[in-house]
Amino acid sequence: MIDGRLHLRLQDAVRLALENNSNIRIEETQVEAQKFSLLGAYKPFDPLIQSSANINRLSYSGYSRCKA
């Protein structure tokens, strides 16, 4: 308080208004939806690791020459 007045930063005034005024409502689902939208926009730049494996086994009968 300075000279009997309460001095607040804008951020503090907004926070106090939101906390103490029941007429002001913030729908949190919209805030969360926008947050996930922004996170999704950066997804193409996230590293992605892919791998695949292909295992084959091949067997065949042996060849032998017999002398008669």
Secondary structure, DSSP 8 states (H G I E B T S, - for coil): -BTTB----HHHHHHHHHHH-TT----HHHHHHHHHHHHHHTGGGS----------------------
